Structures are given as structure tokens and as C-alpha cells.
């Protein structure tokens, strides 16, 4: 479906389970990518397997063919417009936001305003490559909800500290793309999502 925002149209790919979903997961991409990356698809499949609905959002700047997302304020405003439109479909179901790289930053920055219950941050870009002094860790700390971070230990954008999120899972041998073994990405995220299905709640914690 296409959702028109003040920053242009966004495109939403919706996958739903056979019955009534127990939660919905809103996923988005990085600055120069789309919604078909191996890590996003792995997380989608994990959510569907738990009975969740999944909406993958191609943001307006990518629909328009741009690589740069523009200002964070404008990007976040468009995201919240998409959330508001989709809430008309999903009502009071628990919302989990997520994304990879730049999309993970959007999910963290908007979590409170979107009414999300948690955030899945894939390949969170802690700092620009070779510029560790420019940390984005405050976006994790100020999300207002619990954040699960899944990063590769070879990510040139760095790996958040365990203190920066409710849980930080580091996958050996993975770089920023998280494409070496998508099954491990799904395995890291699945217990986190399970808490909103009425199943076992792993509880807050930190892993590395």
C-alpha cells in the first residue's frame, strides 16, 4: 500500500499471519537500502512465526530515489504519519518498531511518540566509520522503551555498549549488512518478540 506523508509517499509491504495477529512489527531500511535485505526478512519471518503482523516501510526519500534521508526531524515526522495510518488498521495491538542502520535510529527516536512497546535495532550505526568520537548512543538511551540491539562484531560503524540498551547481542563474523547468517539474526530477535505473544517473557537483561 502507499501512504502519503508531508515528505512524500511511503510504500508499505504488509504480511499478516493466518489468524488475528497478537502484535504488529513495523520495520524499515537503512539510508541506501530497501525492505528486502536478509536481516529484515529474517526478522519478518520470526515475527510471522510468532503470530505477529509485519509492515515493512519504504520511506519517502527512498521512494523518491534518494540515498540521503534528509533531516532527522522530517524523517521522523513522515514515520509517525505512517504509524498513525497503520494504527487505523491494527488498533490497540502492541507495536514493536524496528529497522536496520538509519532505520534503527528512526525507530529509537520515534518510539515514545509512536506508542511502541519496544524497539529492534539491527546494525545500529553507533558512529560514522573511523569517527568513534561522534557517538549516537543517546538515541538508544533516550528511546523511552526497551531496545534490543543486534550488531556484528566487524561492523565499521561500531557496536553499542551493553549499558546503552536493554540487550546488546553481538554476532561473530558479521559486518554492517548482517547478511552472513540471517538465521542468527532471527534467533536473536525471536525471544524478544515472544514477550508480546503471551508466551514466555525473557525479561529485561543484557547479553553480549
NULUMKOL-93805 format. One record per residue (C-alpha): x, y, z; residue in three letters; residue number from 1. Coordinates in Angstrom, 1 decimal, padded with zeros to 4 digits. Each point is the difference from the previous one (the first is absolute). Layout:
BEGIN
KOLMAR:px:py:pz:r:k
KOLMAR:X:Y:Z:ala:NUM $
...
! end
This chain:
BEGIN
KOLMAR:px:py:pz:r:k
KOLMAR:000.0:000.0:000.0:unk:1 $
KOLMAR:001.0:003.6:-000.4:unk:2 $
KOLMAR:-000.3:002.6:002.8:unk:3 $
KOLMAR:000.4:003.6:-000.9:unk:4 $
KOLMAR:001.9:002.1:002.6:unk:5 $
KOLMAR:001.1:003.6:000.1:unk:6 $
KOLMAR:003.4:-001.2:-001.3:unk:7 $
KOLMAR:-001.4:-001.9:-002.9:unk:8 $
KOLMAR:-001.5:-003.5:-000.4:unk:9 $
KOLMAR:001.2:-003.0:002.0:unk:10 $
KOLMAR:-000.5:-003.6:-001.2:unk:11 $
KOLMAR:-001.1:-002.7:002.5:unk:12 $
KOLMAR:000.3:-003.7:-000.6:unk:13 $
KOLMAR:-002.3:-001.8:002.5:unk:14 $
KOLMAR:000.3:-003.7:001.0:unk:15 $
KOLMAR:-002.6:-001.4:002.4:unk:16 $
KOLMAR:-000.4:-003.4:001.7:unk:17 $
KOLMAR:-002.9:-002.3:-000.7:unk:18 $
KOLMAR:-002.0:001.1:003.1:unk:19 $
KOLMAR:-000.3:003.1:002.0:unk:20 $
KOLMAR:003.5:001.4:000.7:unk:21 $
KOLMAR:001.2:000.3:003.5:unk:22 $
KOLMAR:002.2:003.0:-000.6:unk:23 $
KOLMAR:001.3:002.0:-003.0:unk:24 $
KOLMAR:003.6:000.7:-001.0:unk:25 $
KOLMAR:000.9:003.0:-002.0:unk:26 $
KOLMAR:003.3:-000.3:-001.8:unk:27 $
KOLMAR:002.0:002.3:-002.2:unk:28 $
KOLMAR:003.3:000.2:-001.9:unk:29 $
KOLMAR:003.3:001.8:000.0:unk:30 $
KOLMAR:001.0:003.1:-001.8:unk:31 $
KOLMAR:000.9:-001.7:-003.3:unk:32 $
KOLMAR:-002.1:-003.1:000.1:unk:33 $
KOLMAR:-003.4:-001.5:-000.2:unk:34 $
KOLMAR:-002.3:-002.3:001.9:unk:35 $
KOLMAR:001.3:-003.3:-001.6:unk:36 $
KOLMAR:003.3:-000.3:001.9:unk:37 $
KOLMAR:000.8:-003.4:001.5:unk:38 $
KOLMAR:-000.2:001.3:003.6:unk:39 $
KOLMAR:-003.3:001.7:-000.4:unk:40 $
KOLMAR:-001.5:-003.0:-001.7:unk:41 $
KOLMAR:001.3:-002.3:002.8:unk:42 $
KOLMAR:-001.6:002.1:002.6:unk:43 $
KOLMAR:-003.2:000.2:-002.0:unk:44 $
KOLMAR:-000.2:-003.8:-000.1:unk:45 $
KOLMAR:000.7:-000.3:003.7:unk:46 $
KOLMAR:-002.9:002.4:000.8:unk:47 $
KOLMAR:-002.4:-001.8:-002.3:unk:48 $
KOLMAR:001.0:-003.3:001.6:unk:49 $
KOLMAR:-001.1:001.5:003.3:unk:50 $
KOLMAR:-003.3:001.1:-001.3:unk:51 $
KOLMAR:000.9:003.7:-000.6:unk:52 $
KOLMAR:-000.8:002.2:-002.9:unk:53 $
KOLMAR:002.9:001.7:-001.7:unk:54 $
KOLMAR:000.0:003.3:-002.0:unk:55 $
KOLMAR:003.2:000.8:-001.8:unk:56 $
KOLMAR:000.2:003.6:-000.9:unk:57 $
KOLMAR:001.9:001.5:-002.9:unk:58 $
KOLMAR:000.4:003.6:001.1:unk:59 $
KOLMAR:-000.8:003.0:-002.2:unk:60 $
KOLMAR:003.6:000.9:-000.7:unk:61 $
KOLMAR:000.6:-003.5:-001.5:unk:62 $
KOLMAR:-003.3:000.0:-001.9:unk:63 $
KOLMAR:001.3:003.3:-001.6:unk:64 $
KOLMAR:003.3:-001.7:-000.9:unk:65 $
KOLMAR:002.2:001.9:002.5:unk:66 $
KOLMAR:002.7:-001.6:002.1:unk:67 $
KOLMAR:000.2:002.7:002.7:unk:68 $
KOLMAR:-003.0:000.1:002.4:unk:69 $
KOLMAR:000.2:003.7:000.6:unk:70 $
KOLMAR:-000.6:001.6:003.4:unk:71 $
KOLMAR:-000.8:-002.3:002.9:unk:72 $
KOLMAR:-002.9:002.2:000.9:unk:73 $
KOLMAR:-001.6:-000.4:-003.5:unk:74 $
KOLMAR:000.7:-003.7:-000.1:unk:75 $
KOLMAR:-001.5:-000.6:003.4:unk:76 $
KOLMAR:-003.1:002.1:-000.8:unk:77 $
KOLMAR:-000.6:-002.2:-003.1:unk:78 $
KOLMAR:000.5:-003.1:002.0:unk:79 $
KOLMAR:-002.6:001.0:002.6:unk:80 $
KOLMAR:-002.5:000.7:-002.7:unk:81 $
KOLMAR:000.5:-003.5:-001.3:unk:82 $
KOLMAR:-000.5:-001.4:003.5:unk:83 $
KOLMAR:-003.2:002.0:000.5:unk:84 $
KOLMAR:-001.5:-001.3:-003.3:unk:85 $
KOLMAR:000.9:-003.6:000.8:unk:86 $
KOLMAR:-001.4:000.3:003.5:unk:87 $
KOLMAR:-003.4:000.4:-001.6:unk:88 $
KOLMAR:000.4:-003.6:-001.2:unk:89 $
KOLMAR:001.6:-001.5:003.1:unk:90 $
KOLMAR:-001.7:001.9:002.8:unk:91 $
KOLMAR:001.3:-000.7:003.5:unk:92 $
KOLMAR:002.3:-002.9:-001.0:unk:93 $
KOLMAR:003.4:000.4:001.5:unk:94 $
KOLMAR:002.4:001.7:-002.4:unk:95 $
KOLMAR:003.7:-001.0:-000.2:unk:96 $
KOLMAR:002.1:002.3:-002.2:unk:97 $
KOLMAR:003.2:-001.0:-001.7:unk:98 $
KOLMAR:002.4:000.6:-002.7:unk:99 $
KOLMAR:003.5:-000.4:-001.2:unk:100 $
KOLMAR:002.7:002.7:000.1:unk:101 $
KOLMAR:-001.6:003.4:-000.6:unk:102 $
KOLMAR:-003.4:-001.7:000.4:unk:103 $
KOLMAR:001.0:-001.1:003.5:unk:104 $
KOLMAR:000.7:003.6:000.9:unk:105 $
KOLMAR:-003.4:001.0:-001.2:unk:106 $
KOLMAR:-001.6:-002.8:002.0:unk:107 $
KOLMAR:001.8:001.2:003.1:unk:108 $
KOLMAR:-000.7:003.7:-000.4:unk:109 $
KOLMAR:-003.7:-000.4:-000.6:unk:110 $
KOLMAR:-000.8:-003.0:002.3:unk:111 $
KOLMAR:-001.6:002.1:002.8:unk:112 $
KOLMAR:-002.0:002.2:-002.4:unk:113 $
KOLMAR:-001.2:-003.1:-002.0:unk:114 $
KOLMAR:-001.2:-001.8:003.2:unk:115 $
KOLMAR:002.4:-002.9:-000.7:unk:116 $
KOLMAR:000.5:-002.6:002.7:unk:117 $
KOLMAR:003.6:-000.8:-001.2:unk:118 $
KOLMAR:002.6:000.5:-002.7:unk:119 $
KOLMAR:002.1:-002.5:-002.0:unk:120 $
KOLMAR:003.1:001.8:-001.2:unk:121 $
KOLMAR:001.9:-001.9:-002.6:unk:122 $
KOLMAR:003.5:001.2:-000.9:unk:123 $
KOLMAR:-000.4:003.1:002.1:unk:124 $
KOLMAR:002.6:002.4:-001.4:unk:125 $
KOLMAR:001.7:001.1:003.2:unk:126 $
KOLMAR:002.3:002.5:-001.7:unk:127 $
KOLMAR:001.1:000.8:-003.6:unk:128 $
KOLMAR:002.9:-002.2:-001.1:unk:129 $
KOLMAR:003.3:001.0:001.5:unk:130 $
KOLMAR:-001.7:002.7:002.0:unk:131 $
KOLMAR:-000.7:-001.6:003.4:unk:132 $
KOLMAR:-000.1:003.4:001.7:unk:133 $
KOLMAR:-003.4:000.7:-001.7:unk:134 $
KOLMAR:-002.2:-002.4:002.0:unk:135 $
KOLMAR:-003.7:-000.5:-000.6:unk:136 $
KOLMAR:-000.4:-002.0:003.2:unk:137 $
KOLMAR:-002.4:002.7:001.4:unk:138 $
KOLMAR:-002.6:-001.1:-002.5:unk:139 $
KOLMAR:000.0:-003.5:001.5:unk:140 $
KOLMAR:000.0:001.3:003.6:unk:141 $
KOLMAR:-002.8:002.5:-000.6:unk:142 $
KOLMAR:-002.4:-002.3:-001.9:unk:143 $
KOLMAR:-002.3:-000.2:002.9:unk:144 $
KOLMAR:-000.6:-003.7:-000.5:unk:145 $
KOLMAR:002.2:-003.1:000.2:unk:146 $
KOLMAR:002.2:-000.4:-003.0:unk:147 $
KOLMAR:001.5:-003.2:-001.3:unk:148 $
KOLMAR:003.2:000.6:-002.0:unk:149 $
KOLMAR:001.4:-002.6:-002.4:unk:150 $
KOLMAR:003.3:000.9:-001.6:unk:151 $
KOLMAR:003.0:-001.8:-001.6:unk:152 $
KOLMAR:003.3:000.0:001.7:unk:153 $
KOLMAR:001.7:001.2:-003.2:unk:154 $
KOLMAR:-002.4:003.0:-000.6:unk:155 $
KOLMAR:002.1:003.0:-001.0:unk:156 $
KOLMAR:-002.7:002.2:001.6:unk:157 $
KOLMAR:000.8:-001.4:003.4:unk:158 $
KOLMAR:-001.9:-002.0:002.6:unk:159 $
KOLMAR:-002.1:001.6:002.7:unk:160 $
KOLMAR:001.0:-000.7:003.6:unk:161 $
KOLMAR:-002.2:-002.4:002.0:unk:162 $
KOLMAR:-000.9:002.9:002.3:unk:163 $
KOLMAR:-001.6:001.9:-003.0:unk:164 $
KOLMAR:-002.9:-002.3:-000.5:unk:165 $
KOLMAR:-002.1:-002.7:001.8:unk:166 $
KOLMAR:001.9:-002.6:-002.0:unk:167 $
KOLMAR:002.9:000.1:-002.3:unk:168 $
KOLMAR:000.6:-003.2:-002.1:unk:169 $
KOLMAR:003.2:-000.1:-002.0:unk:170 $
KOLMAR:000.3:-002.5:-002.8:unk:171 $
KOLMAR:003.5:-001.3:-000.8:unk:172 $
KOLMAR:001.3:000.4:-003.5:unk:173 $
KOLMAR:-002.8:002.4:-001.1:unk:174 $
KOLMAR:000.5:003.4:-001.5:unk:175 $
KOLMAR:-002.5:002.9:-000.4:unk:176 $
KOLMAR:-002.1:-002.0:-002.5:unk:177 $
KOLMAR:-000.8:-002.8:002.5:unk:178 $
KOLMAR:-000.3:-002.2:-003.1:unk:179 $
KOLMAR:002.4:-002.9:000.8:unk:180 $
KOLMAR:-002.5:-002.0:002.0:unk:181 $
KOLMAR:-003.5:001.5:000.1:unk:182 $
KOLMAR:-001.2:-002.9:002.1:unk:183 $
KOLMAR:002.2:001.2:002.9:unk:184 $
KOLMAR:-001.7:003.4:-000.3:unk:185 $
KOLMAR:-003.4:-001.6:000.3:unk:186 $
KOLMAR:001.1:-002.1:002.9:unk:187 $
KOLMAR:001.2:003.1:001.8:unk:188 $
KOLMAR:-003.3:001.9:-000.5:unk:189 $
KOLMAR:-002.5:-002.8:000.4:unk:190 $
KOLMAR:000.1:-000.2:003.8:unk:191 $
KOLMAR:-000.3:003.7:000.2:unk:192 $
KOLMAR:-003.2:000.0:-002.1:unk:193 $
KOLMAR:-001.5:-002.9:001.9:unk:194 $
KOLMAR:-000.8:002.1:003.0:unk:195 $
KOLMAR:-002.8:001.6:-001.9:unk:196 $
KOLMAR:-001.6:-003.3:-001.1:unk:197 $
KOLMAR:-001.1:-001.0:003.5:unk:198 $
KOLMAR:002.9:-002.5:000.1:unk:199 $
KOLMAR:003.0:-000.1:002.2:unk:200 $
KOLMAR:001.4:003.4:000.8:unk:201 $
KOLMAR:003.8:000.0:000.1:unk:202 $
KOLMAR:000.0:003.1:002.1:unk:203 $
KOLMAR:002.3:002.9:-000.3:unk:204 $
KOLMAR:003.7:-000.8:-000.1:unk:205 $
KOLMAR:003.3:000.6:-001.7:unk:206 $
KOLMAR:001.8:-002.5:-002.2:unk:207 $
KOLMAR:003.1:000.3:-002.1:unk:208 $
! end
